[in-house]
């Protein structure tokens, strides 16, 4: 009897979604962001489907203690524009880390997600906090080391 090769697709609602907590203390920004994006996307699961949300939620704590390698602390910049003439705003990494440490990790992870409506939906599964405390204790997140 011939066995058929069937690819099984899972619905987004049927995927089991867990909560993970990651400590960003002394982690390298890009390496941490790549691993977190992979977990949010669901690539670590056997039911991974590229066009479905099968990933897990990730809580990142200690965002203010993230590291970058080499001279990036002085050289890395973040650019935004107000869409008015002369409205360019450039912020250095060290200034942004002092003011909004959560944004640094959110920006890095968002850049590694798809640039479409699925990516915008997946970006909401990332929760970043500057300190140790987070309001997601009710979800019973599992601690993972990356």
C-alpha angles and dihedrals in degrees: 000000000000117000115219122224106229125179109215117212120201126212118243091240093053095055114102108240119204132185120236130188122212126191110218095192110135092350122138109250100228096043092048092047092051093052093044091049090051092053093046090050092050097236091141092064127085090227093060113147118181095220098043136074101243097141134108135248117260127202115197117198130187092033089160090065096058118130136211126200130244120351094334091111088069101027106042114097137182118219129203133161131209091212090242121111109276090010097131114133119191120188126187122232094244093051092048092047089054095047106031112010091168092061093058093062095037091053093049094048094044089055089059095051126083116282097233140072091293090056091051090051092048092049089065089063091069117088116185127188130182096217138036096273125087133169096229101089091117090066090059097226119206116232113235128182117217 
